[in-house]
Amino acid sequence: MREFLEHGLNQNRRKFLSKMSLGIGGIALGSLMVPGMFSGNEDDLFNNVVPHFAPKAKRIIYLFQNGAPSQLDLFDYKPTLQKMHGEDLPASIRNGQRLTGMTANQAKFPLAGTKFNFAQHGQTGAWFTEAMPHLASMADDMCFVRSLYTEAINHDPALTFFQTGAQVGNRPSMGSWISYGLGSENKNLPAFCVLLSKGKGNGQGVYSKLWNNGFLDSIHQGVQFSSGEEPVKYLTDPEFIKRADKRLMLDELSALNDAAYKNIGDPEIVTKIQQYELAYRMQMAVPELTSLQNEPESIIKMYGPECLVPGTYAANCLLARKLSENGVRFVQLYHQGWDTHGNLPKEIEGQCKDVDQSSAALIKDLKQRGLLDETLVIWGGEFGRTNYCQGALSKDNYGRDHHPRCFTIWMAGGGVKPGVFGETDEFGYNITKLPVHVHDFQATVLHLMGIDHERFTYKHQGRRYKLTDIAGNVVHDLIS
C-alpha cells in the first residue's frame, strides 16, 4: 500500500489490485481506502489518497504576508515598550542572540513603542491594533499564536522554510504536499492555486520555487493565476481552433504519450497527459470562476471596492473563496510590502488598509456559506520584528529589524480553537509560554487535514522526505 501511495502516478488499477489481493476481502478493503476505485474513471483512483484519520478541515486558504508584519504593531501589545520608549534594550533580554547584519553593529538598541492604539476585542480579549478594525470584529472566530519561532533570520530562507519545510530550495511546497496527499475535489480545477498581490510598502520578492512541486510529480505544482486578461497563462486557444478539434488533438497526443510511456516507463509522461486534460477542462471552468457577474452587491461591499480590481489583495481574497468553494484544496496568496525597516507607521498603515477589510470579509463570507468549519484560513509572515528600532529613533518614526525569536500568526475555521495561545515576555523579545516551531505549525496544519506528518512521506534518492523533515510536533492545544 505504501508503494502505491508514493508512486500512484506510475500505477494502474490492475497493478494495484494485484498488490493488494484478488480476494473479495481485498477488493472490499481497497474500495474503502480509495473511493472511486470502481467508478470506471482512473482520475478517481489517483486524485484522492485517503487521510490517515478524520480531518477537521478539507481545504486551506493561506494568506501569506510576505516581508514579515510587525507583531508588536498589530497583535502583541506590550505596554512596557510604551513606558520605556527610547530606552536601551537590556542586555539581559537580548542575551547575545543572533542579529542581522543591519543591526548587529548598532551601539544602542532603543526600544520602540508602537504608534498605534490597541484595544481588546471579543470574548477572547485578543489585542488588535486600531489599524485593523474589520478583523477586530471577527476576534471570536480567530486563533492567535503569539509564540511562533524560526531559525531563519533572512527573508528568502525564512519564507522558503515556512512554505517547504527547508531553508534551501527544490523541496515541495506545502500546497504541493497537500495536492499529493489529497488531490482536488474538483476534476476541472487544480488542487493547488497561487495568487499574488503587492502592497505599497517595502516589498520582498516571491519566486516560483515557493509553489514548486520539487521531487513530487509536476501535476502537484501550484497553478498561478494572474491579473491580466488571461487568468491562467497559455490556457486560451487561438480563435481558429474549435473545441472539437482540440479534443481530437488531445486524444491523438494522449495515444502517442501512452505509447511512449509503455515503451519508456517514465511516470512524468503520465503526468503530462493529466496536465493536458486538466488544462482542457480548465478552459471551461476558469472563465466562469473568475467572473464576478454572479456575485451580489452585498459581497462586493463586504470585500471592498478593490475586489473589482484584478490582482489586488481584496480581489484575490474573493477569488480564493470561489476557488475553495469549488473544491481547490490549497489556495496560496502572497501579499508583498511588509518589510518595514524604516517608516514603519506609514507603511504598516497602508498594508493594513490593503488587507484588513478583505481578510475579515473572507472569514465572514466562508462562515455565512457554512464553509468556515471545513476551511482553514491562515494569516502571517515568515518571522517577526524587533522591539528595538533599527537605526535612530525619532519622535514620530521608527523601523524594526528581523526577529525570528517570536512572532504572531492567526488562523480561523478548519478545526482550530479560537483564542490566544502562547506568550512572549514584557518586551516582546522571547517566548515565555507554549513555543511553536515552524515544523510544529506545519505538523498541526497537516493534522487538521487528517494527515499524520510522521507517516506522510515520499521516497526520493533513497531517503523518505517529509514536509516537517525530521522534526515537528502537533500542537493539540490549538485544535478544537
N, C-alpha and C positions, 0 to 999 in steps of 0.2 A: 504493500500500500504506500509506504514511504517513497519508493521509487516512482510510483505513478504520480504522486503529488509533486515531486520535484521535476519530473520530466514529462508532464502531461502533454505538452505540445508535440512530443515525439512518440505518442501512443495512439492506438486506435481501440475501438470497442473490443475487437477480437483479442488483442494482446492483453487488455485489461482483464477480461473475463478469464483468460487462460491463467493469469497470475493469481486471480482471486480464488476461484473454484468453479467447476462446472456443475456442481450440485445445486439443488433448489435452495438450500440454505445460503450458499454463497451468493447466488443471484439476488435473493431477498436482501441480504446484508448490503450488497452493492447498491441496490435501488434506494435503500435508506440513507446510505452515506453519500451518494451522488445523485441528487434529484435530477430527473430528466434523462437518466441513462437510457431509458427505453422509449423516449419520445420520437425517435427517428431523426433527431437533429443533433449533429455532432457538437454544435455550439453549446447545447445544453450540458453536454458531458464535460467540456473543457473550460467553461466560463465560470464554474462555481466549485470551489473547494469548501466543503462544509466547515464551519467554525469548530473549534475544539470544545466549546460549551456555549450555552445560550448567550447571545450577545445582548448588551444593553443598548447599543447603537447599531444602526445599519449603514450610516453614511457619515462622512466628515466634511465640514467646511472649515478650512484653516485660513484665518485672516492674518497672514504674517506681516508684521510691521517692521520692514527692513531698515536697519540703521540703529536699532536699539532705543526704544522710548524710555524716557526717564521715569522710573517708578516713583521717584521722590516728588515729582511734579504732577503725577497722575493718580496714584492709588495708595501709596505707602507714606502716609502723613507722619512727619516727625517734628513735633513741637520743639524738641531740643535744638534742632537746626535753626529754627526761627530765633530762639533765645541766644544762640551762640553764633549768629550770622557774622561772618568776618573774622571770627577767632580761628586759630590754627587747629587742625585735626590732631587730637592727642596721639602721640607716637604709639602708645599702648594699644590703641584701637587698630591702627594700620599694621603694627607689629611686623614691619619689614616685608609686607606682602608684595607680590609682583605687580608692577605698574607698566603701562605702555611707555614707549619712548617719548610720547608727547607730554608726559607729566613727571617722568622718573627723575628729571633733573631740576624740578622746581625746588626752590629753597623753602617755600612755605606752601601749606595746603589749606587755604582759607575756606571754612565751612560756608556753604551757600544754602540758606533757607529758600524755600520756594516763593515765587512772586504771586502764586495763585492761592485764592482762598479755598479751604477744604471744608466739607461737611459730611456727616454720616447719613446714610440713607437705608431705607428698608428695615425689615425686622432683623436682618443680619448685622446692621450697623456698619456696613462697609464704607470706607472713606472714599470720596470722589473729589477730584478737582472741579472747580467751578466751570472749567472749560469743557466738561463732558456732562451737560445736564440731561441729555436724552438717555445715555447709558445709565446714569444715576437712577432714572425712573424704572429701570429694569433690574435693580440691585438684587431683588429676592429670587431672580432666575439665574444669577451668576455665581460661579465658584471661583474665588480668588486664591491663587497660590503665590504667596509672597516670598517663598523660600527656595526658589529655583537657583541652581548654580551650575557653572560650567568651568572647564579648564581653559577653554579657548579665550583669548584676550583681544583678538583682532577680528574684523568683520567677516572676511571670507572663510577662514576655518571655523568660526563660531556658527555662521549661517549654514555651512556645509554639514557641520556636526549635528545641528538640530534636524536637518532635513534628511540626512543619510545615515546618521549614527557613527560617522567617522569624519575626522577633520581633513582628510585627503579626498580627492575626487574619485570618480569611476566606481562608486558604490550606488546601488539602487536607492532611490529616494523613498520616503515613507509612503507616498502615493503609489509608487510602483510596487512596493511590498504589498499594500492593500489590494491592488489590482491583481497581483499574482495569487494572493491567497483567496480572495473572494469574488473577483471578476465584477462585471457590471450587472445591474438589474435590468438594463435595457439594451438589447442587442443592437439597437440603432445608434447608440452613443458609446463613447469610450468610458472605461471605468475611472479614468484619471484625467481631469481637465485643469488647465492652468490659466490664470487671468492676471494681468499686470496693470498697475497704475502708478502714478508718480505725483507726489505732493509738491508743495512749494519750498519745503525745507531742503537742507543739505542732503543729497542723495548718495546712496551706495548702490553699485550695480548689482543686478541679478543675472545669472547666467543659466544656460540650458542644462548645465550639469546638475542643477538643483532639482530638475524633474526628469533626470535621465534614468533609464532602466538598468544601467550598469551591466552586470553579468546576467540579468534576467532576460528573457526573450523580449524583443523590441516591441511586441504588442503591448507591453506594460509601460512604455514611455508615456509621459504626460503629453496631452494634446493641447497646444497653446491656442487660445482664442485671441484674436487681435481686435483693435478698434476701427480697422479700415472697412472698406466696402465688402470685403470678403472676410467674414469672421474666422474661418479656418483656411489658411493659405493652401492654394492648389486644389481646393475641393470642387470649385466650379468648372464645368466643362465649357469649351467654346460653343457658341450658339449653333454651329452647323452639326454638332454631334447630338443625335437623338438618343433618348434613354434606351430604346430598344436596341440600338446599335451598340451602346455602351455595355448592355447586358451580354450581348453576343461576344463582344471583345473580351470581357472578363471571363466568360465561360471558356473561350479558347485559351486565354492566358492561364487560367486555372488548370486546364488539361496539360499544358506544357510544363507548368510548375510541378504538377503532381507526378508527371513522368520523371522530371529531374529529381524530385525527392525520392522516388523509388530507386533511382539509379545511384544517387549520392548519399541520401540519408541525412542531410543537413536539416535540423529542425527549423532553422531560420527560413527555409523555403515555405514551410507550412505557415509560419508567422506572416510572411509576405502575402500569402493567399488570404489569410484572415484580415490583414490590413486593407487589401484591395476591396474586400467585401464590406468591411466596416465603412470605408470611405464612400462606397456606393450607397449604403443605407443612410449615412450621414447627409448626403446631398439632399435628401428629402426632410430629414429631421431638424438639421441645424437652422435653416432659414425660419422655420416656424418657431423654433425655440428662442431665437434671438430677437424676434419681433415683439414689440410692446403693444401691438394693436388690441390684444385681448386683456391687457392689464387695466383694471378700473382706475378712475381718477384718485380714489382713496389710497391705492397702493403707491401711485406716483407721488402723492402728497406725503405719504409716510416716509418714503426713502429720500425725498427732497428733489428739487428741480434738476440737480446734476445727474440724476439717474437716467435722464433722457439724453445725456451726452456720452456716447460710446467711449470706453476706455477710462472713465473716471472711476474712483473707488465706489461711489454710490451705484453707478451702472453695473459694476462688477458684482456688488453685493446682491443686487436684484437678479442678475444673471446666475449667480451662484445658487440662489434659492430655486430658480427654474431648473437648473441642471440637476440639483439634488432631488428636487421633487420628481424629476423624470428618470431617476434611477442611477445617476452617476455616483459612484461610491466615494470618490475623493475629489473635492474641488479645492484647489490651492490658489489663494490670492496672495500677491506680493504688492505691498504699498510702500514705495520708497519715500525718503525725506526725513527720517528720524535721527540723523547723525548730528546731534546738537552739541558740537564742541564750543560753539560760540553763539551769541544772540539767541540763547535758548528760549526766553519768554516769548518772543515774537514768533519764532519758528514753530514752537510746540503749539501755540495758539492756532496757527494756520493748519497744522496737522490735525489737531482735534476737530477743527471745523470740517475738514475733509471726511473724517471717519466716524464722528460721534453719532450723528443722526442716522446714517445708513447702517452702522453696526447694530444700533438699538432696534432699527426697523427690521433687520434680518431676524433677530430673536423674536420680535413681536409677530412678524409675518409667519414664521415657522410655527409659532405657538398657536396662532389663530387657525392655522390649517391642520392642526393636530400632528405636526411633523417634528416638533422640537424634541419630544421624548425619544425619538429614534434617530435624531441628527445631532452629532456632537459638533458644536461651534467652538473654535479655539482662536484666541487673540493674544498676540505677544511677539516680542522680538528675539534677537539672538543672545543678548546679555543686557545688563542694566547700565546705570550711570552713577558716577561717583557722587558722594555727598559734598565733596570739596570742589571748588571752582578750578577749571583749567585756565591758567594764566591769571591775570589781575582781575580782582572782583570790584566792579563798580557798583554804584548805588542801585541802578535800575537794570543792570545787565550781568549775565554770567553764562558760562558754558560748563559742561560736565564731560569728563573723560569716560572711557570704557570701564565697566565694573562687572566682572564675571562672578564675584563672590556671592551676590544675592540680587535677585530681581523678581518682578511680578509678571505673571500672565493670568488671564481669566479664561474660563470655559463656561459653556451653558448647554443645557439639554444633554441628550445622549447618555443618561445614567450617572452624571456627576451630581454631587451633593452641594446644593447652594450654601454659601457661607464663605468664611475667610479661614484659610489654612496656612500654617507656618507663620513664624515671626522673625523679625530682624531686631537688632539692638537699637537703642535710642538714637544712635547716629545713622542708622540705616546702612551700616557697613558690613556687618557679619550676621549670619543666621544664628538664632538662639533656639528655634523650635521647628521640628519637622522639616529637615533639609530634604530637598527633592532634586536629585541629579538629572541631567538631560536624559540619560538612559532609563531612569526611573519613570520619567514623564512618558517616554516612548513605550515602555513596557505597560504602563497604565492605559495609554491610548489603545494599544493592541488588545489589552484585556477587555476594554469596553466594547470592542468589535468582536469579541468572542474568540480571540486568538491568544494562545499561550506563547509568549515570546521565547520561552526556552525550547519549545518544540517546533517553532516556526523557522525552519532553516532551508538553505539552498546550498547544495554541494557545488563548489567551483574550485577548480585546480587542486583537488584533493582535500579541501577544507570545507567544513559546513559553516556558512555565514549566517548571521542574524542581524536584524536591524539594530538590536541592542548590543551587538558584539559579544563580549564575554562578561557583561555586567547587567545591571538593571534589576529593580525590584518593584513589583506592583504596589502602588500606594493605595491600599484598600480604604483608608480614611477619606479619600476623595470620591468614593463610589457610593451611590445611594443604595 
